[in-house]
Amino acid sequence: MEFDQYSSRTTVEDAPELHMWLTWREMADSEGWPMPDLALKRNVYWDDETVHLVNGQQYKTAPDEWLAGVLPASTEIVPQAHRGRYARRSNRISRAASQITLPALPQPCAWLWWLTRSRSMQVMPAW
């Protein structure tokens, strides 16, 4: 047991290294890969000796920054279409706006909004 006169604390022994592994899915944008944000700094600690690794490579952050805002992409980001299968055997395909050409709206353009409270608008159970 040791007493540290600078911090006025007694330490029993040094704590072992702590590793935090993050895995998340994110869609790339034109700048690169967005990193998670630290919404609330509670029970999170880092100092000048903290090592940040991404894919085994070390990168530096600002002293007051938990993680970089965006990691640059190592290759060109090419938008891809994604297909999802949902309830009632319906499929949805999503494409990046840069991959499709939308027809121009007729001018002048008129809009009609129809609001209904019929039973057909109620939530249906999944099959």
C-alpha positions in Angstrom: 0.0 0.0 0.0 1.4 3.4 -1.0 0.4 7.0 -0.2 0.5 9.5 -3.0 1.2 12.9 -1.6 0.2 14.7 -4.9 -3.3 13.1 -5.1 -3.7 12.6 -1.3 -4.8 9.0 -2.0 -3.7 5.6 -1.0 -3.3 3.0 -3.7 -3.2 -0.7 -3.0 -1.8 -1.6 -6.4 -1.9 -0.4 -10.0 -5.0 -1.4 -11.9 -4.7 -3.7 -14.9 -5.1 -2.3 -18.4 -8.7 -1.8 -19.4 -9.8 -2.4 -23.0 -13.0 -1.2 -24.5 -14.1 -2.8 -27.8 -16.7 -1.1 -29.9 -18.6 -2.6 -32.8 -21.2 -0.7 -34.6 -22.7 -0.4 -38.1 -22.7 2.8 -39.8 -23.3 3.9 -43.4 -20.5 5.9 -44.9 -21.0 9.5 -46.1 -18.9 11.6 -48.4 -16.4 12.5 -45.6 -15.8 8.9 -44.4 -17.2 6.7 -41.6 -19.0 8.6 -38.8 -17.8 7.6 -35.3 -20.1 7.2 -32.2 -20.7 10.3 -30.1 -20.1 10.4 -26.3 -23.5 11.8 -25.2 -22.7 11.8 -21.5 -19.3 11.7 -19.9 -19.9 9.4 -16.9 -17.5 6.7 -15.8 -15.5 7.3 -19.0 -11.8 8.2 -18.6 -8.9 8.8 -20.9 -5.7 10.7 -20.7 -2.6 11.5 -22.7 -1.4 7.9 -22.5 -4.7 6.4 -23.9 -4.1 4.6 -27.2 -6.9 4.6 -29.8 -6.7 1.9 -32.4 -8.8 1.5 -35.6 -8.2 -1.7 -37.6 -5.0 -2.2 -35.7 -3.6 1.3 -36.6 -3.1 4.0 -34.0 -4.7 7.4 -34.5 -4.5 10.6 -32.5 -7.4 12.6 -31.1 -7.6 16.0 -29.5 -7.1 15.9 -25.7 -10.7 16.7 -24.9 -12.1 14.5 -27.7 -13.3 10.9 -26.9 -13.2 9.7 -30.5 -12.7 11.5 -33.8 -16.0 12.7 -35.5 -15.3 11.0 -38.8 -12.7 8.4 -39.8 -11.5 8.9 -43.4 -12.3 6.0 -45.7 -9.3 4.0 -46.9 -10.9 3.4 -50.3 -13.5 5.1 -52.4 -17.0 4.9 -51.0 -19.4 3.5 -53.6 -23.1 3.6 -52.8 -24.9 0.3 -53.0 -28.5 -0.7 -53.1 -29.9 -2.6 -50.1 -32.8 -5.0 -50.0 -34.9 -5.7 -46.9 -37.6 -8.3 -46.4 -40.5 -7.3 -44.1 -43.7 -8.7 -42.8 -46.3 -10.0 -45.3 -43.4 -11.0 -47.5 -42.9 -7.5 -48.9 -39.5 -6.5 -50.2 -38.1 -3.0 -50.1 -35.1 -1.8 -52.0 -33.3 1.4 -50.9 -30.8 3.2 -53.2 -28.7 6.2 -52.7 -30.2 9.4 -54.3 -27.1 9.6 -56.5 -28.0 6.3 -58.1 -31.4 7.2 -59.4 -32.9 9.9 -61.6 -36.2 11.3 -60.4 -38.7 12.8 -62.8 -39.2 16.5 -62.5 -42.5 17.5 -60.8 -45.0 19.2 -63.1 -45.3 22.9 -62.7 -47.5 24.3 -61.3 -47.7 21.4 -58.8 -50.8 20.8 -56.7 -50.9 18.6 -53.6 -53.8 16.7 -52.1 -53.6 15.4 -48.5 -56.2 12.8 -47.4 -56.5 12.0 -43.8 -58.6 9.1 -42.7 -59.4 7.3 -39.4 -60.7 4.2 -41.0 -59.9 0.7 -39.7 -57.7 0.1 -42.7 -55.1 2.5 -41.2 -54.7 0.5 -38.0 -51.5 -1.4 -37.3 -51.7 -4.9 -38.6 -50.1 -7.9 -36.8 -46.9 -9.4 -38.4 -47.3 -12.8 -40.1 
